[in-house]
Amino acid sequence: MNPTGPLTRADHRGEAEEEAVSAHTAAVAPDTDRDTAVAALFETHHAGLLRLAVLLGAGPDAEDVVAEAFYQLQRRWGRIRDKDAAVGYLRGVILNLTRMRFRHLRVVRRHAQQNVEFAEDSAEQHALLRDEHRHVVSALRTLPTRQHQVLVLRYWLDLSEAEIARTMGISQGAVKSHASRGMAKLSSILKGAET
């Protein structure tokens, strides 16, 4: 604004620019607060969270796990009601990311072992194994649903009885019962197919 006289066109542009800058500053302020808070948490807790990731078994991926945890915190900062609980949130994310890493590695190892086993078999052995596999799958399909599901989860996915119980929403005793009955029926079906 021009204090010495009437407003000019340039003065109006200056006011408009000031309003735009003010609006931009107001819009950026929450992001700046978030960035400042997350940076402060990083400075304060990074080393401890890195140790946590290593102790949980993240190994050489520990840095990546911690970085991903901070990234997720920054993305969800507006949804976190108690900002003092942010460190607990980071710990939970690190725990979950480490679990996911273990699951992924277990699957990768299982597939690598299967590929090595098949690579060592001759073409004839491989064809026989496929045929036997088809018979087992066919026999599995004849079992009652729960028994079929329990056997697949137990022997194909290698889940524990507790994991199967949680997945299916049944007790561990029911899992044991379905597994036992299913294996007995499957064995009977497969023996009958051999004769």
HELIX and SHEET records of a PDB file:
HELIX    1   1 ARG A    9  LEU A   55  1                                  47    
HELIX    2   2 GLY A   59  ASP A   61  5                                   3    
HELIX    3   3 ALA A   62  ARG A   76  1                                  15    
HELIX    4   4 TRP A   77  ARG A   79  5                                   3    
HELIX    5   5 LYS A   83  ALA A   85  5                                   3    
HELIX    6   6 ALA A   86  GLU A  120  1                                  35    
HELIX    7   7 ALA A  123  ARG A  141  1                                  19    
HELIX    8   8 THR A  145  LEU A  151  1                                   7    
HELIX    9   9 VAL A  152  TRP A  156  3                                   5    
HELIX   10  10 GLU A  161  MET A  168  1                                   8    
HELIX   11  11 GLN A  172  GLU A  194  1                                  23    
END                                                                             
